[in-house]
Amino acid sequence: MLIDRTNKNQITITVSSSVDSFGLQRLIDYVKYLEATTKSKAKQSDIDDLANEVNATWWGENRSRFIK
């Protein structure tokens, strides 16, 4: 593995092609999450409330597909 800071705003990571692509995709998803939330001022409780609201809405719209 090779890690190189190409400039002040980017880091390049080179890995062997033998690395498990599923694990690598999970790592990429986590890095995207870190990048997206770097400047967030949201509290975990706010995020939890939003997630609960989204889940409740989804369940309300899709319940009939699972319970007949």
ABEGO torsion letter per residue (X at the ends): XBBBBABAABBBBBBBAABBAAAAAAAAAAAAAAAAAAABABBAAAAAAAAAAAAAAAAAAAAAAABX
